[in-house]
Amino acid sequence: MQFLKKLFGSSGPKNVTIEIDSVWQTDQAKRQGIGKEIQRADQSDAVAILVIAHFADSLRWVQEVTESISCQTPVMAVLADQLSASIASGLDVTHSDIIELIIAERHPLPRVDGKVLNDFAAVLPCRCRVTYHHSLEEPLMRQFAGDNLSRMLEMLGMQPDEKIESSMVTRAIRNAQKRLASALSSNSHSGLKADSMEEWFQKNVSKK
């Protein structure tokens, strides 16, 4: 547990591997999928598992998921804006170690979303694997997918607990983020603060 004490008691890019985004049909399926991802990471060569949320409401259910799983590998739920380069530089790991970052959601704005990688993962003194998880029920996903995609997947026989892994979908998510960034009128780096993604959209995205 000394590792976690250093990580959460207390900053050239390193070897960061970003997997294709995992997209689930429902919030419930995503939470179950993240639980399975934690179990998979626990059986891997990772020395620690961080499950990251961008919003306080998300962090609460992420904590419930992490606390419900018994792991031999240290695992911790953490808010994205609590990660920093100073924390990364204080980790007691070697260049050959691997840390697993399971990110429970993308922030609507790419510059905020990217801070997890640029300010934390990229300066970790070890290797790092990153996976992003989404639900078609999230406001960000509804920006380009909507209910039509969910209905189409059901018609194609996709089960609720199955996930989509497609580079095309990942690109569509990034494009949706870029459109939001262009449309955002606030000069704030991350827009008006919010406890959930739904609240963020209510505060920052004008309704036509």
trRosetta pair geometry for C-beta under 8 A, 3 or more apart (Angstrom, degrees):
i j d omega theta_ij theta_ji phi_ij phi_ji
1 4 5.4 -50 -164 39 65 109
1 5 6.2 70 139 -26 79 99
1 74 6.7 144 -109 -104 52 123
2 5 5.5 -54 -149 34 37 115
2 6 6.5 35 155 -17 68 103
2 92 6.7 -21 123 44 105 152
3 6 6.1 -61 -157 36 29 107
3 7 6.3 23 152 -18 65 112
3 47 7.1 -158 -126 144 163 104
3 48 5.8 -149 139 -73 140 131
3 74 5.6 -177 75 27 122 164
3 91 7.3 30 -156 -156 83 83
3 92 6.0 -124 -106 56 70 102
3 93 7.5 60 -132 -60 114 92
4 7 5.4 -55 -141 39 36 113
4 8 5.9 -8 174 16 73 109
4 48 7.3 162 -71 -132 79 127
4 74 5.1 -153 -48 -172 112 137
4 76 5.8 142 -133 -50 116 137
5 8 7.1 -74 -132 54 19 77
5 9 5.0 9 176 -14 63 129
6 9 6.4 -47 -106 40 16 103
6 10 6.2 2 -175 -9 51 123
6 90 5.5 -156 174 135 100 100
6 91 6.2 132 116 -117 123 41
6 92 5.5 111 23 -9 169 101
7 10 7.3 -109 176 32 8 99
7 48 7.3 155 -48 -179 157 164
7 50 8.0 -143 173 -84 148 121
7 76 7.3 164 98 39 137 157
7 87 6.2 58 -159 -178 57 106
7 90 7.6 171 -93 91 38 99
7 91 6.1 33 -86 -101 86 89
8 76 6.5 -139 -43 -179 139 160
8 78 7.0 -143 -99 -99 114 124
8 82 7.9 24 -130 147 84 128
8 87 7.8 30 -84 -142 35 127
10 86 6.9 -137 140 130 109 97
10 87 5.8 153 88 -111 103 69
10 90 5.0 -39 81 81 170 165
11 84 5.1 -24 -89 133 99 89
11 85 3.0 55 -160 106 69 66
11 86 2.7 5 -17 -48 126 37
11 87 6.1 73 -47 16 68 46
11 88 5.7 103 -73 41 17 84
11 89 4.8 -41 59 8 47 112
11 90 7.5 31 9 -12 67 91
11 119 8.0 -30 -136 179 77 82
11 123 7.0 5 175 111 34 145
12 122 7.9 -166 120 158 34 96
12 123 7.8 102 74 -105 56 73
13 16 6.6 -81 -175 6 102 114
13 122 4.3 -56 -121 -163 76 104
13 123 7.6 -74 -109 -65 37 54
14 95 8.0 -147 -150 -137 118 81
14 121 7.7 -131 55 150 103 60
14 122 6.1 155 23 -172 74 41
14 123 6.7 129 -10 -117 108 13
14 124 5.5 -106 45 65 151 71
14 125 7.2 -166 -90 -112 153 17
14 126 7.0 64 163 69 152 21
14 127 6.9 -149 145 -98 109 38
14 128 6.7 84 93 4 115 106
15 127 4.3 -33 85 -114 115 84
15 128 7.0 152 93 24 63 67
16 117 6.4 107 174 -151 161 98
16 121 5.0 84 -115 143 130 113
16 122 5.8 -56 -28 -91 143 61
16 124 7.8 113 -80 33 96 113
16 127 7.7 175 -79 -163 35 57
16 128 4.8 -14 -113 69 74 105
16 130 6.4 17 -177 -9 97 119
17 127 7.4 20 -3 179 102 101
17 128 7.1 -178 27 92 68 53
17 129 5.0 -18 69 -111 104 68
17 130 6.8 176 88 22 51 75
18 117 7.5 -12 -78 -105 124 136
18 130 4.7 -22 -109 69 68 112
18 131 8.0 151 -160 -81 54 37
18 132 8.0 15 -165 -12 97 100
19 22 7.8 13 114 -34 117 92
19 129 6.9 36 -27 -177 106 92
19 130 6.7 -165 15 88 77 54
19 131 4.6 -9 52 -97 125 83
19 132 7.9 -169 74 17 82 67
20 165 4.8 94 102 -173 124 90
20 166 6.9 154 176 45 132 11
20 167 5.8 -84 -120 -73 118 66
20 170 5.8 -118 -154 -42 74 141
21 106 7.8 -31 -119 -39 134 124
21 131 7.7 134 -120 -171 39 64
21 132 4.5 -35 -117 78 88 106
21 133 7.4 167 -167 -88 76 22
21 134 6.1 25 169 -2 120 114
21 165 7.3 179 82 -129 45 62
21 169 6.6 -121 72 104 115 101
21 170 4.5 151 13 -97 111 94
21 173 6.4 9 20 18 172 156
22 33 6.4 -167 142 152 137 141
22 37 7.7 -158 22 -74 165 136
22 131 6.3 24 -4 175 113 109
22 132 7.0 177 28 90 71 52
22 133 4.9 -20 72 -109 103 71
22 134 7.1 172 91 25 53 71
22 163 4.7 -6 -169 174 92 146
22 164 7.5 139 -162 68 44 50
22 165 6.0 -21 -102 -85 62 89
23 133 7.9 162 -85 -161 31 49
23 134 4.7 -18 -113 69 72 107
23 135 7.6 152 -163 -95 62 17
23 136 6.8 71 173 -56 101 81
23 141 7.2 135 -144 -119 112 133
23 163 6.1 140 66 -168 43 82
23 164 4.1 -24 65 58 106 102
23 165 7.5 176 20 -72 80 40
23 166 7.7 -39 20 28 125 91
23 169 5.7 -88 -13 148 149 149
24 27 7.9 126 96 -90 121 14
24 29 4.1 -172 179 104 124 106
24 30 4.0 -171 46 -70 143 74
24 33 5.4 -156 -74 -2 136 147
24 133 6.9 14 -6 -174 110 94
24 134 6.8 179 25 90 71 52
24 135 5.1 -31 74 -104 94 68
24 136 7.1 -126 97 -5 47 80
24 161 8.0 -16 -145 -144 107 33
24 163 5.2 -45 -82 -106 70 88
24 164 7.8 -164 -68 16 25 78
25 29 5.5 48 50 33 77 154
25 135 7.3 -3 99 -156 19 74
25 136 5.4 -22 -148 20 40 124
25 137 8.0 58 146 -27 46 91
25 150 5.7 109 -152 -133 93 95
25 153 6.3 -151 -96 91 115 146
25 154 7.9 95 -137 -60 147 88
25 158 7.2 153 -59 118 130 116
25 160 5.3 -105 60 -140 135 61
25 162 7.7 49 -16 64 111 69
26 29 4.5 98 56 6 82 101
26 30 7.0 -141 97 -6 46 85
26 135 5.9 -10 149 -157 17 115
26 136 7.2 -34 -67 47 35 90
26 137 5.7 40 -139 -19 51 127
26 160 6.0 -1 8 -165 118 105
27 30 5.6 -55 -151 34 33 114
27 31 6.5 33 153 -19 66 103
27 135 4.6 41 -81 -151 51 174
27 137 5.1 -71 -34 61 90 135
27 138 7.5 120 -84 -57 91 78
28 31 5.9 -54 -151 34 32 110
28 32 6.5 28 153 -13 65 106
28 160 8.0 8 81 158 105 122
29 32 5.7 -56 -148 41 33 110
29 33 6.0 37 152 -23 66 109
29 135 7.1 137 62 -118 88 100
29 160 5.3 -147 -73 155 133 80
29 161 5.3 -160 -133 -108 104 48
29 163 7.6 173 146 -76 115 80
30 33 5.4 -55 -145 38 30 115
30 34 6.4 33 155 -21 65 102
30 104 7.7 101 151 -162 115 78
30 133 5.4 133 -161 156 101 115
30 134 6.9 -110 -111 110 135 19
30 135 4.2 -89 -28 -67 140 101
31 34 5.8 -49 -148 32 31 110
31 35 6.7 37 149 -21 60 102
31 61 6.2 -69 -113 153 128 122
31 65 5.8 -148 -169 -81 88 129
32 35 5.5 -51 -155 32 35 117
32 36 6.7 33 149 -16 66 102
32 161 6.5 -52 92 -131 140 101
33 36 5.7 -53 -151 37 36 109
33 37 6.3 39 149 -23 66 104
33 133 6.3 166 98 -140 119 132
33 161 7.5 167 -65 -165 91 71
33 163 5.9 92 -124 -62 149 130
34 37 5.2 -50 -146 34 36 117
34 38 6.5 43 152 -23 65 98
34 51 6.7 89 177 -141 120 125
34 62 7.4 -71 137 -124 156 79
34 65 5.8 25 98 165 114 162
34 102 6.1 126 -150 158 92 131
34 104 6.1 13 -104 -109 153 88
34 133 5.6 -107 -75 3 98 174
35 38 5.8 -49 -154 29 32 112
35 39 6.7 30 149 -15 62 104
35 65 5.2 -127 -77 -163 89 105
35 68 7.1 -34 -123 81 123 115
35 69 6.0 172 -153 -61 86 130
36 39 5.5 -53 -151 37 37 113
36 40 6.3 41 149 -21 67 103
37 40 5.5 -49 -147 35 34 113
37 41 6.3 33 153 -18 65 105
37 102 5.3 136 120 -124 130 136
37 131 6.4 -140 -158 85 141 149
37 133 7.4 -133 -9 -64 158 133
38 41 5.7 -55 -148 38 30 110
38 42 6.3 37 151 -27 64 104
38 49 6.0 110 -139 156 78 154
38 51 6.7 -27 -85 -67 114 127
38 65 7.2 157 -11 143 146 104
38 66 6.7 -177 -117 -109 158 68
38 69 5.4 112 105 86 135 167
38 71 6.7 -93 158 -70 101 137
38 75 6.1 57 -156 -136 115 151
38 102 6.6 -87 -73 1 73 165
39 42 5.5 -49 -149 29 32 117
39 43 6.9 22 154 -10 62 104
39 69 6.3 -126 -66 -155 85 133
39 71 7.5 -143 -104 -93 50 98
40 43 6.0 -66 -158 40 33 103
40 44 6.6 38 145 -33 67 107
41 44 5.2 -51 -149 22 40 120
41 46 5.2 -10 -178 24 91 148
41 49 4.8 113 118 -104 139 125
41 73 6.8 -112 125 71 85 155
41 75 8.0 116 92 -98 123 113
41 100 4.2 162 -148 134 134 175
41 102 6.9 -114 -29 -46 152 121
42 46 7.8 -65 -89 59 24 112
42 49 6.8 -50 -69 -30 69 147
42 69 7.8 -154 -35 150 147 121
42 71 4.3 -128 -110 -139 133 103
42 72 6.2 116 -172 39 103 76
42 73 4.7 -159 -127 22 67 113
42 75 7.3 -44 -80 -53 101 127
44 98 7.5 -78 130 95 113 138
44 100 6.9 104 65 -65 137 135
45 98 5.5 71 103 34 90 132
46 49 5.9 77 124 -68 144 79
46 73 5.9 55 93 -154 94 153
46 98 4.9 -88 -105 102 59 97
46 99 6.3 81 -156 -133 97 21
46 100 4.1 -27 -117 -23 157 107
46 129 7.2 -93 -86 32 115 119
47 73 7.1 179 -177 -146 18 102
47 74 7.7 7 148 35 60 102
47 93 6.1 158 74 -119 151 116
47 97 4.7 -26 -3 -163 139 115
47 98 6.4 137 2 61 82 53
47 99 6.5 -49 57 -81 85 65
47 126 7.6 -52 32 161 129 166
48 73 6.5 178 -108 171 26 96
48 74 4.8 -25 -120 75 84 102
48 75 7.4 165 -170 -83 62 40
48 76 7.6 -11 -178 13 106 100
48 93 7.9 -100 6 -76 118 134
48 99 5.1 -12 64 -126 93 89
48 100 7.2 -160 97 32 48 75
49 71 7.0 -67 29 164 138 166
49 73 5.5 81 -12 117 106 121
49 74 7.0 178 28 95 71 52
49 75 4.2 -13 71 -108 109 85
49 76 7.5 153 88 22 63 57
49 99 7.7 175 -86 -169 28 65
49 100 4.6 -14 -113 69 73 112
49 102 6.7 13 -175 -1 95 111
50 75 7.7 -178 -79 -153 27 55
50 76 5.8 -19 -115 68 67 85
50 77 8.0 128 -167 -109 58 21
50 78 5.8 -32 -163 24 104 120
50 99 6.7 20 1 170 106 109
50 100 7.1 173 27 89 63 59
50 101 5.3 -14 68 -112 101 67
50 102 7.1 -180 90 29 49 69
51 62 5.2 -175 128 -176 117 113
51 65 7.1 -132 159 84 167 117
51 66 5.5 -160 30 -68 142 121
51 75 6.8 33 -12 -178 104 97
51 76 7.2 -166 27 95 77 37
51 77 4.8 -34 75 -103 102 69
51 78 7.4 135 71 20 51 68
51 102 4.7 -21 -109 73 72 105
51 103 7.9 171 -161 -86 48 23
51 104 6.3 55 174 -45 89 107
52 62 7.9 -86 88 -165 6 162
52 77 7.8 168 -81 -157 26 55
52 78 5.8 -27 -106 73 70 82
52 79 7.6 80 -157 -162 70 11
52 80 5.3 78 177 -81 110 78
52 83 7.2 -15 -123 -32 128 137
52 101 6.1 1 -6 -168 125 93
52 102 7.0 163 17 81 75 49
52 103 4.8 -26 67 -111 106 69
52 104 6.5 -162 82 6 47 83
52 116 6.2 110 146 -131 162 138
53 56 7.9 131 115 -87 126 12
53 58 3.7 -178 -158 107 128 108
53 59 4.2 -159 62 -71 140 65
53 62 4.8 -152 -42 -11 124 150
53 77 7.0 16 -3 -174 108 98
53 78 7.7 175 27 88 73 36
53 79 6.0 -45 73 -111 82 56
53 80 6.7 -123 91 -24 32 88
53 104 4.8 -18 -90 50 77 128
53 105 6.4 42 -140 25 67 105
54 58 6.6 37 48 47 60 145
54 79 7.5 81 -139 -161 16 72
54 80 4.8 -7 -100 9 60 135
54 81 7.8 75 -147 -23 59 88
54 104 8.0 -147 2 69 73 87
54 105 5.6 -100 17 83 107 106
54 106 7.6 24 -22 156 144 17
54 107 4.5 170 -136 -78 159 89
54 112 7.2 84 -144 136 128 116
54 113 7.6 -41 -86 -98 142 66
54 197 7.5 68 79 -73 115 93
55 58 4.6 87 65 9 86 106
55 59 7.0 -148 96 -13 43 86
55 105 7.3 -22 14 65 99 147
55 194 6.6 -29 -127 104 117 84
55 195 6.0 96 -178 161 99 33
55 196 5.0 108 155 -115 148 30
55 197 5.8 -134 -17 -41 153 65
55 199 7.9 145 -151 45 138 105
55 200 7.1 -115 -91 -30 131 122
56 59 5.4 -50 -147 29 34 116
56 60 6.9 42 154 -27 63 96
56 79 7.0 -5 -88 -104 60 129
56 195 4.5 -52 51 -150 113 81
56 196 7.4 -76 58 -59 72 60
57 60 6.0 -47 -161 20 34 114
57 61 7.6 16 153 -3 62 98
57 195 5.2 89 -30 142 96 88
57 196 3.9 -2 26 -84 143 97
58 61 6.4 -63 -158 42 39 97
58 62 5.9 41 148 -23 72 112
58 104 5.6 164 170 104 121 132
58 105 5.8 -86 -133 4 161 135
58 196 7.0 131 -30 -126 82 69
58 197 7.4 53 -45 -20 123 98
59 62 5.4 -58 -143 40 33 116
59 63 6.2 39 156 -25 67 102
59 77 6.1 134 -160 152 75 115
59 78 7.7 -50 -131 149 112 11
59 79 5.2 -30 -84 -78 143 85
60 63 5.9 -53 -154 30 27 111
60 64 6.8 29 148 -18 60 103
61 64 5.2 -46 -150 33 43 117
61 65 6.5 47 150 -21 68 99
62 65 5.7 -52 -152 34 34 112
62 66 6.4 28 153 -15 66 106
62 77 4.4 147 122 -140 102 128
62 104 5.2 -105 -90 -48 122 159
63 66 5.9 -55 -144 40 32 107
63 67 6.0 26 159 -16 66 112
63 77 4.4 -136 -82 55 63 155
64 67 6.0 -61 -142 41 26 107
64 68 6.3 26 157 -25 62 111
65 68 5.9 -62 -150 31 27 110
65 69 6.9 10 159 -10 62 111
65 77 7.6 116 59 -78 88 130
66 69 6.3 -71 -154 38 31 103
66 75 5.4 -161 -155 130 107 114
66 76 6.9 78 179 -141 158 14
66 77 4.7 -157 5 -40 147 103
69 75 7.3 -19 85 71 112 162
71 74 7.7 179 105 -71 116 5
71 75 5.0 65 51 -10 152 127
78 82 5.5 -120 179 71 99 124
78 83 6.6 97 129 -56 130 92
79 82 4.7 87 69 -4 86 110
80 83 6.0 -50 -167 17 44 112
80 103 7.8 48 -88 -135 114 102
80 107 7.3 -116 62 -49 166 118
80 112 7.9 88 116 161 142 89
80 115 7.1 102 159 83 111 105
80 116 5.3 -67 -147 -78 108 107
81 115 7.8 27 -100 103 64 143
83 87 6.2 -112 -153 54 52 142
83 88 7.7 52 -177 -48 89 96
83 115 7.9 145 80 129 107 92
83 116 6.2 60 67 -127 150 68
83 119 6.8 126 115 101 94 102
83 120 4.1 -12 156 -83 122 148
84 87 4.9 104 58 4 77 99
84 88 7.1 -138 101 -4 45 88
84 119 6.2 -49 -138 153 42 113
84 120 6.7 23 3 -84 4 91
85 88 5.4 -53 -149 35 37 115
85 89 6.4 35 156 -20 69 104
85 119 5.4 -95 -45 -173 88 71
85 120 6.8 -129 -73 -85 49 45
85 123 5.0 18 -134 69 90 156
86 89 6.0 -53 -147 34 31 108
86 90 6.7 23 156 -15 61 111
87 90 6.0 -71 -156 38 31 107
87 91 7.4 50 149 -48 64 89
87 120 7.1 -8 70 -125 109 98
88 91 6.1 -34 -164 -9 38 114
88 120 5.4 169 -59 -151 125 57
88 121 7.9 -143 -109 -65 138 14
88 123 4.8 104 106 96 149 91
88 124 4.9 -104 -156 -87 110 56
88 125 7.1 147 159 -12 81 75
89 123 6.7 -35 -60 144 82 112
89 125 6.9 87 -130 -37 43 111
91 99 7.8 -50 -165 -59 160 144
91 124 6.6 1 31 -150 150 81
91 125 5.9 -172 68 36 103 103
91 126 7.2 -89 107 2 136 114
93 97 4.2 -107 -172 58 107 151
93 99 7.0 -68 -91 -48 173 108
93 124 7.5 -5 66 174 137 96
93 125 5.8 153 75 84 88 93
93 126 4.3 -49 126 -39 127 139
94 97 5.1 114 54 -14 68 100
94 125 7.5 -66 -145 131 14 100
94 126 6.3 77 83 -97 34 103
95 125 6.6 -79 -79 164 63 71
95 126 5.9 -170 -128 -110 23 54
95 127 7.5 71 174 -29 53 78
96 126 7.2 -44 57 -140 23 91
96 127 7.4 -7 -164 -2 22 111
97 126 4.0 -39 72 -144 90 142
97 127 6.8 -171 93 34 43 80
98 126 6.5 -152 -80 149 23 113
98 127 4.7 -31 -101 83 74 103
98 128 7.0 160 -157 -89 63 26
98 129 6.2 27 -177 -10 112 102
99 124 6.1 -115 31 -168 135 156
99 126 6.0 102 -11 85 97 123
99 127 7.5 170 21 91 66 52
99 128 5.1 -17 64 -111 90 80
99 129 7.6 -169 89 28 44 69
100 128 7.9 165 -88 -159 20 60
100 129 5.2 -18 -115 65 66 103
100 131 7.9 -7 -172 11 89 102
101 116 7.1 149 177 162 147 119
101 121 6.0 -71 -15 -91 157 121
101 128 6.1 23 -7 -178 112 105
101 129 6.8 -177 29 88 71 50
101 130 4.6 -11 71 -107 111 73
101 131 7.4 169 93 26 63 59
102 131 5.6 -10 -119 64 64 99
102 133 7.1 18 179 -13 86 118
103 106 7.2 63 132 -74 125 56
103 116 6.5 97 -101 133 133 170
103 130 6.6 17 -10 -168 115 90
103 131 6.8 -173 26 90 78 46
103 132 4.8 -26 74 -106 112 65
103 133 6.8 176 88 17 57 75
104 133 5.7 -30 -138 59 38 111
105 132 7.7 34 -172 -165 8 88
105 133 7.0 -47 -65 79 43 72
105 134 6.8 93 -126 -101 60 61
105 138 6.7 167 -133 -125 112 152
105 140 7.7 134 -174 21 99 139
105 197 6.5 -123 172 -55 151 137
106 113 4.9 14 -166 -124 83 134
106 132 5.7 28 -58 -161 94 135
106 134 6.8 -17 7 -81 99 106
106 140 6.3 -149 76 130 98 169
106 173 6.4 106 34 165 160 126
106 177 6.9 -82 142 -75 129 133
107 110 7.9 173 80 -81 92 16
107 112 4.2 -83 109 98 158 111
107 113 4.2 -156 42 -67 92 77
107 177 7.9 79 94 -130 64 121
107 190 7.2 -59 179 -146 142 105
108 112 7.8 28 59 52 58 127
108 113 8.0 -170 51 -46 18 112
108 139 7.5 -28 -85 98 120 108
108 140 5.3 -155 -99 -91 76 108
108 177 6.3 170 174 -122 42 77
108 180 5.2 -92 164 130 100 165
108 191 7.6 -9 73 11 120 150
108 197 6.8 137 -41 -149 104 95
108 200 6.1 -178 4 122 133 133
108 201 7.0 149 -76 -75 156 82
108 204 7.6 157 82 82 150 140
109 112 4.5 70 78 14 103 106
109 113 6.5 -175 90 -11 50 90
109 177 6.3 124 -141 -168 18 95
109 180 6.3 -121 -86 104 63 114
109 181 5.3 105 -138 -86 84 93
109 184 7.1 -10 -94 -27 117 157
109 190 6.1 -166 44 -137 142 58
109 191 6.5 170 -33 -12 136 111
110 113 5.2 -57 -139 42 35 116
110 114 5.8 35 161 -23 69 109
110 174 6.6 58 -98 -150 126 75
110 177 4.3 109 -51 135 89 131
110 178 6.1 8 -13 -71 137 66
110 181 6.1 -56 23 -42 92 142
111 114 5.9 -52 -143 36 27 112
111 115 7.2 46 151 -40 56 92
111 181 6.8 109 -4 -120 101 136
111 189 6.9 -114 111 -175 126 81
111 190 7.9 -137 87 -88 96 66
112 115 5.8 -36 -162 3 37 117
112 189 7.0 124 -77 139 94 86
112 190 4.5 81 -87 -114 137 99
113 116 6.9 -47 175 13 43 106
113 177 6.6 -48 4 -142 146 152
114 117 5.5 -58 -163 44 59 106
114 118 5.3 39 147 -10 90 115
115 118 5.7 -62 -124 52 33 99
115 119 4.8 -1 -174 11 75 121
115 120 7.5 61 143 -2 65 96
116 119 7.2 -36 -92 50 9 87
116 120 5.6 -43 -168 41 45 122
116 121 6.3 40 140 -12 70 109
116 130 7.9 131 121 -133 116 132
117 120 7.1 -61 -97 56 7 78
117 121 4.7 -42 -131 48 50 121
117 122 5.6 63 160 -33 67 100
117 130 6.8 -15 -92 -80 100 167
118 121 7.9 21 -12 49 19 83
118 122 5.6 -2 -128 14 29 137
119 122 7.6 58 3 38 13 101
119 123 7.3 -38 179 15 28 121
120 123 6.8 -97 -159 44 13 90
120 124 6.9 33 156 -51 61 93
121 124 5.7 -31 -155 -10 36 117
121 128 4.6 -171 -158 120 94 161
121 130 6.1 -2 -124 -65 162 126
124 127 7.8 -49 99 70 120 5
124 128 5.1 101 46 -52 148 127
134 138 6.0 -103 -164 24 82 140
134 140 7.4 -100 -137 82 117 113
134 141 5.5 131 170 -68 122 124
134 173 6.9 -134 -63 -107 160 142
135 138 4.9 115 66 -25 82 96
135 141 6.6 -138 92 8 44 152
136 141 5.1 -135 -131 134 38 145
136 142 7.6 95 174 -68 60 68
136 145 5.6 -106 -140 116 92 145
136 149 6.3 -147 -137 88 133 113
136 150 4.9 154 126 -72 154 106
137 141 7.3 41 41 61 20 129
137 142 7.7 8 -167 -51 23 108
138 141 4.6 86 63 10 89 104
138 142 6.9 -157 93 -9 45 87
138 197 6.0 3 -161 97 97 157
139 142 5.5 -58 -146 36 33 113
139 143 7.1 54 152 -40 62 90
139 197 5.3 -170 32 136 112 105
139 198 5.8 150 -35 -96 129 55
139 200 7.8 -176 65 68 148 92
139 201 4.5 -120 167 -32 159 153
140 143 5.8 -37 -168 1 37 118
140 173 7.0 48 146 -149 113 90
140 176 6.3 123 -177 118 78 133
140 177 7.3 13 -153 -75 118 80
140 180 8.0 -59 -124 -34 85 153
140 197 6.6 -72 -21 -173 98 136
141 144 7.3 -84 -171 49 40 75
141 145 4.9 -24 166 29 82 129
141 173 7.4 -28 -98 -107 68 97
142 145 6.3 -75 -102 61 29 81
142 146 5.4 74 -152 -89 68 49
142 147 8.0 18 -126 -36 96 62
143 176 4.3 119 97 -158 131 126
143 179 7.5 169 167 71 132 126
143 180 7.1 -59 -127 -56 159 112
144 172 5.3 -163 115 168 153 107
144 173 7.6 -146 40 -86 134 41
144 175 7.3 76 -74 83 157 102
144 176 4.7 -118 -21 -77 121 123
145 148 7.5 -156 165 59 55 78
145 149 4.2 -57 -171 16 92 146
145 150 7.5 84 147 -31 111 79
145 172 7.7 99 -60 129 86 137
146 149 6.4 118 65 6 61 92
146 150 7.9 -119 115 5 46 94
147 150 5.5 -59 -157 40 48 114
147 151 6.1 46 149 -21 78 105
148 151 5.8 -58 -149 38 31 109
148 152 6.2 32 154 -21 66 108
149 152 5.6 -55 -147 36 31 113
149 153 6.3 33 155 -20 65 104
150 153 5.9 -54 -150 34 30 111
150 154 6.6 31 152 -18 63 105
151 154 5.7 -55 -152 35 34 113
151 155 6.4 34 151 -20 66 105
152 155 5.6 -54 -150 35 33 112
152 156 6.4 28 152 -16 65 107
153 156 5.7 -58 -148 40 33 109
153 158 4.1 -47 173 43 91 137
153 164 7.6 -91 -110 -61 139 120
154 157 7.8 65 178 -58 31 14
154 158 6.6 -81 -79 55 31 83
158 162 5.2 -124 -171 68 86 134
158 164 8.0 1 -150 -66 153 89
159 162 4.6 100 60 -13 81 107
164 169 5.8 78 129 -16 125 168
166 169 4.1 84 73 5 104 103
166 170 6.8 -168 96 -7 56 82
167 170 5.3 -50 -148 37 38 117
167 171 6.4 42 152 -21 67 101
168 171 5.8 -52 -151 34 31 110
168 172 6.5 34 149 -21 63 105
169 172 5.4 -52 -149 34 35 115
169 173 6.5 40 151 -22 65 100
170 173 5.7 -50 -152 31 33 113
170 174 6.6 31 151 -16 64 104
171 174 5.7 -54 -150 38 35 111
171 175 6.3 36 152 -20 67 105
172 175 5.6 -52 -147 36 32 113
172 176 6.5 36 152 -22 64 103
173 176 5.7 -53 -152 33 32 112
173 177 6.6 34 150 -19 64 103
174 177 5.6 -52 -152 34 35 114
174 178 6.5 35 151 -20 66 104
175 178 5.6 -52 -148 35 35 112
175 179 6.5 37 153 -20 65 102
176 179 5.8 -52 -150 34 32 112
176 180 6.6 34 152 -19 63 104
177 180 5.7 -57 -153 35 32 112
177 181 6.4 33 151 -21 66 105
178 181 5.6 -51 -147 34 34 113
178 182 6.4 34 154 -19 65 105
179 182 5.8 -55 -150 36 32 111
179 183 6.3 20 156 -11 66 112
180 183 5.9 -66 -145 43 30 104
180 184 6.2 43 156 -42 67 101
180 205 6.9 -55 -138 -93 99 113
181 184 5.8 -42 -145 12 29 116
183 205 7.3 45 109 -130 125 80
183 206 7.8 -129 159 29 110 96
184 191 5.8 -95 -151 -86 135 106
184 204 6.0 -11 -128 175 102 108
184 205 7.7 -59 -95 -87 76 64
185 206 7.4 44 -5 -29 123 121
186 191 5.2 116 57 -124 142 57
186 192 6.3 -160 -85 -34 164 77
186 204 6.4 -69 2 -132 130 94
188 191 5.5 148 81 -83 116 9
188 192 6.6 122 38 -61 157 42
190 193 7.4 54 94 -87 113 62
191 194 7.9 -15 108 -6 108 108
191 200 6.4 86 98 -165 135 94
191 203 7.0 127 154 102 108 104
191 204 4.0 7 -168 -109 135 144
192 200 7.5 171 77 -138 76 61
192 203 4.2 -111 78 146 130 129
192 204 5.5 -168 29 -69 92 91
194 197 7.5 112 106 -98 131 14
194 199 3.8 174 -164 103 116 102
194 200 3.8 -155 44 -69 149 67
194 202 7.7 135 -120 49 140 90
194 203 5.6 -169 -71 18 118 137
194 204 7.7 -100 -27 -14 132 110
195 199 5.7 40 46 37 69 154
196 199 4.6 96 55 8 82 101
196 200 6.9 -137 97 -9 44 86
197 200 5.4 -49 -148 31 36 117
197 201 6.6 35 154 -18 66 101
198 201 6.0 -56 -155 34 31 107
198 202 6.5 30 149 -19 64 107
199 202 5.4 -54 -148 36 36 115
199 203 6.2 26 157 -13 69 110
200 203 6.1 -65 -148 42 27 105
200 204 5.7 -16 169 14 66 122
201 204 6.5 -75 -125 53 22 87
201 205 4.8 -24 -162 22 68 124
202 205 7.6 -15 -56 45 10 84
